[in-house]
Amino acid sequence: MTSSLPVGTTTTPSAKAARQSVEQVANEFNTDPVKGLHLADVPSLRALYGTNELETDEDESLFSKFIDSFKDPMILLLLGSACISVLMGQFDDAISISAAIIIVVTVAFIQEYRSEKSLEALNKLVPHHCHLVRDGHVSDVLANDLVPGDVVRFGVGDRIPADCRITKCTGLEIDESNLTGENKPRRKISEAIATTNYGELALNERENIAFMGTLVRQGHGEGVVVATGKNTEFGHVFELMQEVEIRKTPLQISMNDLGKQLSMFSFGVIGVIVLIGLIQRRSWLDMFTIGVSLAVAAIPEGLPIVVTVTLALGVLRMASRKAIVKQLPSVETLGSVNVVCADKTGTLTLNQMTVTKVFTIEHEATFDYEYKTPTTITKALQQTLKIGNLCNNAQIGESGKLYGQPTEMALLDVVIRSGMKDERTLYERIAETPFTSDTKYMSVTCREKDNSFARNYIYVKGATEVVVDKCTTYYTSDGRMHPLTPTLKQVVAQHVSAMSSHGLRVLSTAFGESESSLCYTGFIAVHDPPRPGVGDAIKKLVQGGVKVVMITGDSEGTAMSIARRLGIPTSAKRSCLTGHDIEAMSERQLQEVIQSISVFARTTPKHKLAIVRA
């Protein structure tokens, strides 16, 4: 088969809207990008597009699911044996066989009922309410009432209710990790995407689209709904999950074959014994009774109990190690696995941005925060952490939980881990310059509250090359300021390059009274650390002959850095494949090249499904 993979062969509403201007989108949906739709237009649009819901197949009742558990050939054979035993007056056998059936069916039913909640979990990511603008009036409505053309508003903490073409935004950053797998929030814009690439834009290229189910981490914005329900990108993922074929495991196939073979054997025994009895001119009823008794005795009613209990114990053991087994027979299948495909974010890593290194210039000191907290905190380190604290919009909840943009939460967390206090309550914030993709830095102007003689200071964090260009001095370990020479700037650049090559995100910090002559304090390195024990687990799998494949939405450089850190073997010829590469391949080409690839980057859910199927 040489047809192309179905990964972007048709243009989705959000992909089309990403290339259009706000005016073009508004004209297409006959809406006003400020006042929204007219109420009179909504019924016809809902009739055309349907409700904004992810519809699942009609749910079976619990009773129906329980009855379905009896369709297994071995269970049917045991049921037949129990019925025959009752008719023959062998009540002890009937009770023991019935007990075996009840135990097996109940355990299997409970396990599968608990596990088959993945589609429901996806539905929970779709918000129940949203901030809607219609006829110029703002109101909170149910998200399933939305139709294409509606205008919605969203702010920090809101989940996006449908695929929206952003019309206005201020410092808007959206966490798309549940859709793309990339844990760094995406900075959003309102301008049309200008590109020479005429193919469908990848999800991470649609910077002016807010996708259903994603979470606003910072800023606020407005957008025109361009797709609802199953027509959203999230809806496409939902449909892919419903279309996945559930195959029988080797154990299930073996048990079914055994049930059929025992059935044939039982009927064969009955036939042979009855035939011998008739030849010997014995009563056919007596011979039939003897034949049935032997056949029933030949059926191992204890086998299903042993198999089910063994698998259930395996499930409990897996659960104790925080691994969820969706189907009971899958426990046995794990023993014959030869390839493990693992998502990076939240599986191989913690999905929690964490400060691991802090660098200060004097003595080129690097403070390691990955596994412990430094016992000695110099004034340069303290000032670096303080700037990360003051130049920060993350919040601490009542229970101590942090809320906000992941990188800013990491900067606040490292302050707390260092035994320092959140000093933002001690300072008055006079001005703020938010981070943008153009400026690549954030700054705040602050003054101490309880000091009438305090002067205004500017605190800056951002990309090293931008921050360093604004600095004329650097902060020493004892709190003095020395000239920042070109040689020292080169030293900083070398350390930043080394950190970046290991997949760390680097933020430099500085302060001063004038933005053109700041004092450089150091830089903070942040990344999403591997889960404890993952490296050892991968090593054991590789030693056991199991191939480990990492799939992520992150960039190729970050993906390869994490793979090396975790010890995932990579090919010297071609080590990484991206989502764009997959789209350009046929199924057969992907099947051929995938044998030597262990890392996949910039992937979407559709790419991940194509990888697993190949």
C-alpha positions as CSV (number, residue, x, y, z in Angstrom):
1,M,0.0,0.0,0.0
2,T,1.5,3.3,-1.0
3,S,-1.2,5.9,-0.2
4,S,-0.2,8.8,2.0
5,L,-1.0,8.7,5.7
6,P,-4.2,10.5,6.7
7,V,-2.3,13.2,8.6
8,G,-3.4,16.5,7.2
9,T,-4.8,15.5,3.9
10,T,-7.9,17.6,4.4
11,T,-7.9,21.2,5.7
12,T,-9.6,21.5,9.1
13,P,-11.5,24.7,10.0
14,S,-8.8,25.9,12.4
15,A,-6.0,25.3,9.8
16,K,-8.0,27.4,7.2
17,A,-8.8,30.2,9.7
18,A,-5.2,30.4,10.8
19,R,-4.2,31.8,7.3
20,Q,-7.2,34.2,7.2
21,S,-7.4,37.7,8.6
22,V,-9.9,38.5,11.4
23,E,-12.1,40.3,8.8
24,Q,-12.1,37.3,6.4
25,V,-13.1,34.9,9.3
26,A,-15.8,37.3,10.4
27,N,-17.2,37.5,6.8
28,E,-17.1,33.8,6.4
29,F,-19.2,33.2,9.5
30,N,-21.3,36.3,9.0
31,T,-20.4,37.6,12.5
32,D,-19.1,40.8,14.1
33,P,-15.7,40.2,15.7
34,V,-16.6,42.6,18.5
35,K,-20.3,42.2,19.1
36,G,-20.7,38.6,18.1
37,L,-23.6,36.9,16.4
38,H,-27.2,38.1,16.3
39,L,-29.4,36.0,18.5
40,A,-31.7,35.4,15.6
41,D,-28.9,33.6,13.6
42,V,-28.1,31.1,16.3
43,P,-30.9,28.5,15.8
44,S,-30.1,28.0,12.0
45,L,-26.4,27.7,12.8
46,R,-27.0,25.1,15.5
47,A,-29.1,23.2,13.0
48,L,-26.3,23.3,10.5
49,Y,-23.3,22.5,12.8
50,G,-24.9,20.7,15.7
51,T,-24.2,21.2,19.4
52,N,-20.7,21.8,20.8
53,E,-20.3,18.3,22.3
54,L,-18.1,15.2,21.8
55,E,-20.7,12.5,21.2
56,T,-19.8,9.0,22.2
57,D,-21.5,5.8,21.1
58,E,-24.6,5.1,23.1
59,D,-23.6,3.8,26.5
60,E,-24.6,0.2,27.3
61,S,-26.3,-0.3,30.6
62,L,-24.4,-2.0,33.4
63,F,-26.7,-5.0,33.0
64,S,-25.9,-5.3,29.3
65,K,-22.1,-5.1,30.0
66,F,-22.4,-7.8,32.6
67,I,-24.4,-10.1,30.2
68,D,-21.7,-9.5,27.5
69,S,-19.2,-11.0,29.9
70,F,-20.9,-14.4,29.5
71,K,-20.1,-14.6,25.7
72,D,-16.6,-16.1,26.2
73,P,-16.5,-19.6,24.8
74,M,-15.1,-21.1,28.0
75,I,-17.8,-19.4,30.1
76,L,-20.5,-20.7,27.7
77,L,-19.1,-24.2,28.0
78,L,-19.1,-24.0,31.8
79,L,-22.7,-22.6,31.7
80,G,-23.8,-25.6,29.6
81,S,-22.0,-28.0,32.0
82,A,-23.8,-26.4,35.0
83,C,-27.2,-26.7,33.3
84,I,-26.6,-30.4,32.5
85,S,-25.4,-31.0,36.0
86,V,-28.7,-29.6,37.4
87,L,-30.8,-31.7,35.0
88,M,-28.9,-34.8,36.0
89,G,-29.3,-34.0,39.7
90,Q,-25.6,-33.5,40.3
91,F,-26.1,-30.3,42.4
92,D,-22.6,-30.3,43.9
93,D,-21.0,-30.0,40.5
94,A,-23.6,-27.4,39.4
95,I,-22.9,-25.2,42.4
96,S,-19.1,-25.4,42.1
97,I,-19.2,-24.7,38.3
98,S,-21.7,-21.8,38.9
99,A,-19.4,-20.3,41.6
100,A,-16.5,-20.5,39.2
101,I,-18.5,-18.7,36.6
102,I,-19.6,-15.9,38.9
103,I,-16.1,-15.3,40.3
104,V,-14.5,-15.1,36.8
105,V,-17.3,-12.9,35.3
106,T,-17.5,-10.5,38.2
107,V,-13.7,-9.9,38.5
108,A,-13.4,-9.3,34.8
109,F,-16.5,-7.1,34.6
110,I,-15.4,-4.9,37.6
111,Q,-11.9,-4.4,36.1
112,E,-13.0,-3.4,32.7
113,Y,-15.8,-1.1,34.0
114,R,-13.2,0.7,36.1
115,S,-10.7,1.1,33.3
116,E,-12.8,2.1,30.3
117,K,-13.0,5.8,31.1
118,S,-10.5,7.3,28.7
119,L,-13.1,8.9,26.4
120,E,-15.0,10.3,29.4
121,A,-11.7,11.7,30.7
122,L,-11.3,13.6,27.4
123,N,-14.8,14.9,27.7
124,K,-13.9,16.4,31.1
125,L,-11.3,18.6,29.5
126,V,-14.0,20.4,27.6
127,P,-15.3,23.3,29.9
128,H,-19.0,23.4,30.9
129,H,-19.3,27.2,30.8
130,C,-17.7,30.0,28.8
131,H,-17.8,33.8,28.5
132,L,-19.9,34.5,25.4
133,V,-20.5,37.8,23.5
134,R,-23.7,37.9,21.5
135,D,-25.4,41.1,20.2
136,G,-22.8,43.0,22.1
137,H,-23.8,41.5,25.5
138,V,-21.4,39.4,27.6
139,S,-22.8,36.4,29.5
140,D,-21.7,33.1,31.0
141,V,-23.4,30.3,29.1
142,L,-23.0,26.5,28.7
143,A,-20.2,25.7,26.3
144,N,-22.3,23.2,24.4
145,D,-24.5,26.2,23.2
146,L,-21.7,27.6,21.2
147,V,-21.9,27.7,17.4
148,P,-19.3,28.8,14.7
149,G,-19.3,32.5,14.5
150,D,-19.8,33.1,18.2
151,V,-17.3,35.4,20.0
152,V,-15.8,34.2,23.3
153,R,-13.5,35.7,25.9
154,F,-11.0,33.8,27.9
155,G,-8.5,34.6,30.7
156,V,-6.1,32.8,33.1
157,G,-7.4,29.5,34.3
158,D,-10.1,29.2,31.6
159,R,-10.2,26.2,29.3
160,I,-11.0,27.0,25.7
161,P,-14.6,25.9,24.9
162,A,-14.1,25.4,21.1
163,D,-11.6,26.0,18.3
164,C,-11.3,29.8,18.1
165,R,-9.5,32.2,15.7
166,I,-8.0,34.8,18.1
167,T,-9.0,38.3,17.4
168,K,-7.5,40.1,20.4
169,C,-4.9,39.1,22.9
170,T,-2.7,40.5,25.6
171,G,0.2,38.4,26.8
172,L,-1.8,35.3,26.0
173,E,-0.1,32.0,26.6
174,I,-2.0,28.7,26.3
175,D,-0.9,25.3,27.6
176,E,-1.5,22.9,24.7
177,S,0.2,19.9,26.2
178,N,-2.9,17.7,26.2
179,L,-3.2,18.2,22.5
180,T,0.4,18.5,21.2
181,G,2.4,17.0,24.1
182,E,4.6,20.2,24.3
183,N,4.7,21.3,27.9
184,K,5.8,24.9,27.3
185,P,2.8,27.2,26.9
186,R,2.4,28.7,23.4
187,R,2.5,32.5,23.0
188,K,-0.5,33.5,20.9
189,I,-1.0,36.3,18.4
190,S,-4.0,37.7,16.5
191,E,-2.4,38.3,13.1
192,A,-2.9,35.9,10.2
193,I,-0.2,33.3,9.7
194,A,1.9,34.3,6.6
195,T,3.9,31.3,5.2
196,T,5.1,30.1,1.9
197,N,4.1,26.5,2.9
198,Y,0.8,25.8,1.1
199,G,0.3,22.5,2.9
200,E,-1.8,22.3,6.1
201,L,-0.2,24.2,9.0
202,A,0.9,22.0,11.9
203,L,-0.9,22.5,15.2
204,N,2.2,24.2,16.7
205,E,2.3,26.6,13.8
206,R,-1.3,27.9,14.3
207,E,-0.2,30.6,16.7
208,N,-3.5,32.5,16.2
209,I,-5.8,29.6,17.1
210,A,-7.0,28.7,20.6
211,F,-7.8,25.0,20.6
212,M,-10.7,23.4,22.5
213,G,-9.7,21.8,25.8
214,T,-6.4,23.7,26.1
215,L,-5.7,25.9,29.2
216,V,-5.0,29.6,29.4
217,R,-1.8,30.0,31.6
218,Q,-1.3,33.7,31.2
219,G,-2.9,36.9,29.7
220,H,-6.3,37.1,28.2
221,G,-8.0,37.3,24.8
222,E,-11.0,37.0,22.5
223,G,-11.7,34.9,19.5
224,V,-14.3,33.9,16.9
225,V,-15.4,30.2,17.1
226,V,-14.5,28.5,13.9
227,A,-15.2,24.9,14.8
228,T,-17.3,23.1,17.5
229,G,-17.7,19.5,18.7
230,K,-16.3,16.8,16.4
231,N,-15.0,19.4,13.9
232,T,-12.5,20.7,16.4
233,E,-8.9,19.4,16.6
234,F,-9.8,17.9,19.9
235,G,-12.9,16.3,18.4
236,H,-10.7,14.6,15.7
237,V,-8.6,13.1,18.5
238,F,-11.8,11.9,20.2
239,E,-13.0,10.2,17.0
240,L,-9.6,8.6,16.5
241,M,-9.8,7.0,20.0
242,Q,-13.3,5.7,19.2
243,E,-12.1,4.2,15.9
244,V,-9.2,2.2,17.5
245,E,-9.8,-1.5,17.0
246,I,-9.7,-3.5,20.2
247,R,-7.8,-6.7,19.4
248,K,-7.9,-9.9,21.3
249,T,-4.7,-10.7,23.3
250,P,-2.8,-14.0,22.8
251,L,-4.2,-15.2,26.1
252,Q,-7.8,-14.5,25.0
253,I,-7.2,-16.3,21.7
254,S,-5.7,-19.3,23.5
255,M,-8.6,-19.5,26.0
256,N,-11.2,-19.2,23.2
257,D,-9.4,-22.0,21.2
258,L,-9.3,-24.1,24.4
259,G,-13.0,-23.6,24.9
260,K,-13.8,-24.6,21.4
261,Q,-11.5,-27.7,21.6
262,L,-13.0,-28.8,24.9
263,S,-16.5,-28.4,23.4
264,M,-15.6,-30.5,20.4
265,F,-13.9,-33.1,22.8
266,S,-17.0,-33.2,25.0
267,F,-19.4,-33.8,22.2
268,G,-17.0,-36.4,20.7
269,V,-16.9,-38.3,24.1
270,I,-20.7,-38.2,24.3
271,G,-21.1,-39.5,20.7
272,V,-18.5,-42.3,21.1
273,I,-19.9,-43.6,24.4
274,V,-23.5,-43.5,23.2
275,L,-22.5,-45.3,20.0
276,I,-20.7,-48.0,22.0
277,G,-23.7,-48.4,24.3
278,L,-26.1,-48.8,21.4
279,I,-23.8,-51.4,19.8
280,Q,-23.9,-53.3,23.1
281,R,-27.7,-52.9,23.2
282,R,-27.7,-50.8,26.4
283,S,-30.3,-48.1,27.2
284,W,-29.4,-45.0,25.1
285,L,-30.5,-42.8,28.1
286,D,-28.1,-44.5,30.4
287,M,-25.3,-44.2,27.9
288,F,-26.1,-40.6,27.2
289,T,-26.0,-39.9,31.0
290,I,-22.6,-41.6,31.4
291,G,-21.2,-39.7,28.3
292,V,-22.4,-36.3,29.7
293,S,-21.0,-37.1,33.1
294,L,-17.6,-37.9,31.6
295,A,-17.7,-34.8,29.4
296,V,-18.5,-32.5,32.3
297,A,-15.8,-34.1,34.4
298,A,-13.3,-33.4,31.6
299,I,-14.0,-29.7,31.7
300,P,-11.4,-27.8,33.9
301,E,-13.8,-25.5,35.7
302,G,-11.0,-24.3,37.9
303,L,-8.9,-23.0,35.0
304,P,-10.8,-19.8,34.4
305,I,-10.6,-19.0,38.1
306,V,-6.8,-19.6,38.2
307,V,-6.3,-17.5,35.1
308,T,-8.5,-14.6,36.3
309,V,-7.1,-14.5,39.8
310,T,-3.6,-14.6,38.5
311,L,-4.3,-11.7,36.1
312,A,-6.1,-9.7,38.8
313,L,-3.1,-10.1,41.1
314,G,-0.9,-8.8,38.2
315,V,-3.2,-5.8,37.9
316,L,-3.0,-5.0,41.6
317,R,0.8,-5.3,41.4
318,M,0.9,-2.9,38.4
319,A,-1.4,-0.5,40.3
320,S,0.9,-0.5,43.3
321,R,3.6,0.8,40.8
322,K,1.1,3.5,39.5
323,A,0.5,1.7,36.2
324,I,-3.1,1.4,35.1
325,V,-4.1,-1.8,33.1
326,K,-7.2,-1.2,31.1
327,Q,-8.0,-4.8,30.3
328,L,-7.3,-7.8,32.4
329,P,-5.8,-10.0,29.7
330,S,-3.3,-7.2,28.8
331,V,-1.2,-8.2,31.9
332,E,-0.2,-11.4,30.2
333,T,0.5,-9.6,26.9
334,L,3.0,-7.3,28.6
335,G,5.3,-10.3,29.0
336,S,5.7,-10.6,25.2
337,V,6.1,-6.9,24.4
338,N,9.1,-6.1,22.1
339,V,8.4,-2.4,21.5
340,V,7.3,0.3,24.0
341,C,6.1,3.6,22.7
342,A,6.1,6.2,25.5
343,D,4.9,9.8,25.4
344,K,7.5,12.2,26.9
345,T,5.5,14.8,28.7
346,G,4.0,13.4,31.9
347,T,5.2,9.8,31.2
348,L,8.9,9.9,30.9
349,T,9.1,13.4,32.5
350,L,7.1,15.0,35.3
351,N,5.3,17.6,33.2
352,Q,6.4,20.1,35.8
353,M,9.0,22.8,34.9
354,T,11.7,22.8,37.5
355,V,14.8,24.9,38.2
356,T,17.9,22.6,38.0
357,K,20.8,25.0,37.7
358,V,21.6,28.6,38.7
359,F,24.7,30.3,37.4
360,T,26.5,33.4,38.7
361,I,29.6,35.0,37.0
362,E,32.1,35.2,39.9
363,H,34.2,32.0,39.8
364,E,31.7,30.8,37.2
365,A,29.7,29.3,40.0
366,T,26.9,26.9,39.1
367,F,24.5,26.0,41.9
368,D,22.8,22.6,41.4
369,Y,19.1,22.4,42.4
370,E,18.2,19.2,40.6
371,Y,18.6,16.8,43.5
372,K,19.3,19.1,46.5
373,T,19.3,22.7,47.6
374,P,22.7,24.5,48.0
375,T,23.7,25.0,51.6
376,T,25.5,28.2,50.8
377,I,23.6,31.0,49.2
378,T,25.8,33.9,48.0
379,K,24.4,37.4,47.5
380,A,24.6,37.0,43.7
381,L,22.6,33.8,43.9
382,Q,20.1,35.5,46.3
383,Q,19.7,38.5,44.0
384,T,19.2,36.2,41.0
385,L,16.4,34.3,42.8
386,K,14.9,37.6,44.1
387,I,14.6,38.9,40.5
388,G,12.9,35.7,39.4
389,N,10.5,36.2,42.3
390,L,9.7,39.9,41.7
391,C,9.5,39.6,37.9
392,N,6.8,37.0,38.2
393,N,3.0,36.7,38.0
394,A,2.6,33.2,39.4
395,Q,0.4,32.9,42.5
396,I,0.5,30.8,45.6
397,G,-2.8,29.3,46.6
398,E,-4.2,28.8,50.1
399,S,-3.0,25.3,50.2
400,G,0.5,26.3,49.0
401,K,-0.2,25.1,45.5
402,L,1.3,27.3,42.7
403,Y,-0.8,28.7,39.8
404,G,0.3,30.4,36.7
405,Q,2.7,30.0,33.8
406,P,4.9,26.9,34.3
407,T,8.3,28.6,34.0
408,E,7.2,31.3,36.5
409,M,5.9,28.7,38.9
410,A,9.3,27.0,38.7
411,L,11.0,30.3,39.6
412,L,8.7,30.8,42.6
413,D,9.2,27.2,43.6
414,V,13.0,27.5,43.7
415,V,12.7,30.6,45.9
416,I,10.7,28.6,48.4
417,R,13.1,25.7,48.2
418,S,16.0,28.0,49.0
419,G,14.3,29.1,52.3
420,M,13.5,32.5,51.0
421,K,10.1,34.3,51.2
422,D,7.9,35.6,48.4
423,E,9.0,39.3,48.6
424,R,6.3,40.6,46.2
425,T,4.2,41.7,49.1
426,L,7.1,44.0,50.3
427,Y,7.3,45.8,47.0
428,E,5.0,48.1,45.1
429,R,4.9,47.3,41.4
430,I,4.9,50.6,39.5
431,A,5.2,49.3,35.9
432,E,5.4,46.1,33.9
433,T,6.6,45.2,30.5
434,P,5.3,41.8,29.5
435,F,7.4,39.2,27.7
436,T,6.7,39.0,23.9
437,S,8.3,37.0,21.1
438,D,9.7,40.3,19.8
439,T,11.3,41.7,22.9
440,K,12.2,38.3,24.5
441,Y,12.2,39.7,28.0
442,M,9.9,40.8,30.9
443,S,10.6,43.6,33.3
444,V,8.9,45.2,36.3
445,T,9.7,48.5,38.0
446,C,9.3,48.2,41.8
447,R,9.9,50.1,45.0
448,E,10.0,49.0,48.6
449,K,6.7,49.8,50.3
450,D,7.8,50.7,53.9
451,N,10.8,52.8,52.9
452,S,10.1,56.4,52.1
453,F,13.7,56.8,50.8
454,A,13.6,53.8,48.5
455,R,14.4,54.3,44.8
456,N,12.7,52.7,41.9
457,Y,14.5,49.6,40.5
458,I,14.0,47.8,37.2
459,Y,14.1,44.0,37.5
460,V,14.5,42.1,34.2
461,K,14.4,38.4,33.2
462,G,14.6,37.0,29.7
463,A,16.7,35.7,26.8
464,T,20.4,35.9,27.7
465,E,21.5,37.7,24.5
466,V,18.9,40.4,25.1
467,V,19.5,40.9,28.8
468,V,23.3,40.9,28.6
469,D,23.2,43.6,25.9
470,K,21.4,45.9,28.5
471,C,24.1,45.3,31.2
472,T,27.3,47.2,31.9
473,T,28.1,45.6,35.3
474,Y,27.7,42.2,37.0
475,Y,26.9,41.3,40.7
476,T,29.6,39.6,42.8
477,S,29.2,37.0,45.5
478,D,29.6,39.7,48.2
479,G,27.1,42.1,46.7
480,R,29.4,44.5,44.8
481,M,29.2,45.6,41.1
482,H,32.1,45.1,38.7
483,P,32.4,46.0,35.0
484,L,30.9,43.4,32.6
485,T,33.6,43.0,30.0
486,P,33.2,41.4,26.5
487,T,35.3,38.5,27.8
488,L,32.9,37.8,30.6
489,K,29.9,38.2,28.2
490,Q,31.5,35.4,26.1
491,V,31.9,33.2,29.2
492,V,28.2,33.7,30.0
493,A,27.3,32.8,26.4
494,Q,29.4,29.6,26.5
495,H,27.7,28.4,29.7
496,V,24.3,29.2,28.3
497,S,25.1,27.2,25.1
498,A,26.2,24.2,27.2
499,M,23.0,24.3,29.2
500,S,20.8,24.7,26.1
501,S,22.5,21.7,24.5
502,H,21.2,19.6,27.3
503,G,17.6,20.7,26.7
504,L,17.4,23.3,29.4
505,R,15.6,26.6,29.0
506,V,17.8,29.5,30.2
507,L,16.6,32.8,31.6
508,S,19.1,35.6,32.5
509,T,18.4,38.1,35.3
510,A,19.5,41.7,35.8
511,F,18.5,44.9,37.8
512,G,19.2,48.6,37.9
513,E,17.8,52.1,37.8
514,S,18.2,52.5,34.1
515,E,17.3,49.8,31.5
516,S,20.3,50.8,29.4
517,S,22.8,50.1,32.2
518,L,21.7,47.2,34.2
519,C,23.7,44.9,36.5
520,Y,23.8,41.2,35.4
521,T,23.3,38.8,38.3
522,G,23.3,35.4,36.5
523,F,21.0,32.9,34.8
524,I,18.5,30.3,35.8
525,A,18.2,27.0,33.9
526,V,14.7,25.3,33.8
527,H,13.5,22.1,32.3
528,D,10.9,19.3,32.7
529,P,12.9,16.7,34.6
530,P,12.7,12.9,34.0
531,R,10.6,10.9,36.4
532,P,12.6,9.2,39.1
533,G,13.5,5.6,38.1
534,V,12.7,6.1,34.4
535,G,16.3,5.8,33.3
536,D,16.8,2.6,35.2
537,A,13.5,1.2,33.7
538,I,14.6,2.0,30.2
539,K,18.0,0.4,30.8
540,K,16.3,-2.8,32.0
541,L,14.0,-2.8,29.0
542,V,16.9,-2.4,26.5
543,Q,18.9,-5.1,28.2
544,G,15.8,-7.4,27.9
545,G,15.7,-6.8,24.1
546,V,12.8,-4.4,24.2
547,K,13.0,-1.3,21.9
548,V,12.0,1.9,23.6
549,V,10.5,4.7,21.5
550,M,9.9,8.2,22.7
551,I,7.2,10.3,21.1
552,T,6.9,14.0,21.9
553,G,5.5,17.3,20.6
554,D,8.7,19.1,21.6
555,S,11.4,20.3,19.1
556,E,13.9,17.9,17.7
557,G,16.8,19.3,19.8
558,T,14.8,19.0,23.1
559,A,13.6,15.5,22.2
560,M,17.1,14.3,21.4
561,S,18.5,15.8,24.6
562,I,15.9,14.1,26.7
563,A,16.5,10.8,24.9
564,R,20.2,10.9,25.6
565,R,19.6,11.8,29.2
566,L,17.2,8.9,29.6
567,G,19.5,6.4,27.9
568,I,17.3,5.7,24.9
569,P,19.5,4.2,22.1
570,T,19.5,6.1,18.9
571,S,20.6,5.3,15.4
572,A,23.8,7.0,14.1
573,K,22.3,7.2,10.6
574,R,19.0,8.8,11.4
575,S,18.1,9.4,15.0
576,C,14.9,11.5,14.9
577,L,11.7,11.8,12.8
578,T,9.4,14.8,13.0
579,G,5.7,15.1,12.3
580,H,6.4,16.9,9.0
581,D,8.6,13.9,7.9
582,I,5.7,11.5,8.8
583,E,3.2,13.5,6.7
584,A,5.5,13.3,3.7
585,M,5.7,9.5,3.9
586,S,3.4,6.7,2.7
587,E,2.4,4.0,5.2
588,R,4.9,1.6,3.6
589,Q,7.8,4.1,3.7
590,L,7.0,4.8,7.4
591,Q,7.0,1.0,8.2
592,E,10.4,0.7,6.5
593,V,12.1,3.7,8.2
594,I,10.5,3.3,11.6
595,Q,12.6,0.2,12.4
596,S,15.7,2.4,13.0
597,I,14.0,5.4,14.7
598,S,13.7,5.7,18.5
599,V,12.7,9.4,18.8
600,F,9.8,11.2,17.2
601,A,9.5,15.0,17.6
602,R,6.8,17.7,16.8
603,T,4.1,15.0,16.7
604,T,0.3,15.4,17.0
605,P,-2.1,12.7,18.2
606,K,-2.7,11.7,14.5
607,H,1.1,11.2,14.1
608,K,1.2,9.1,17.2
609,L,-1.5,6.8,16.0
610,A,0.3,6.4,12.6
611,I,3.5,5.5,14.4
612,V,1.9,2.9,16.6
613,R,0.0,1.4,13.6
614,A,3.2,1.2,11.6
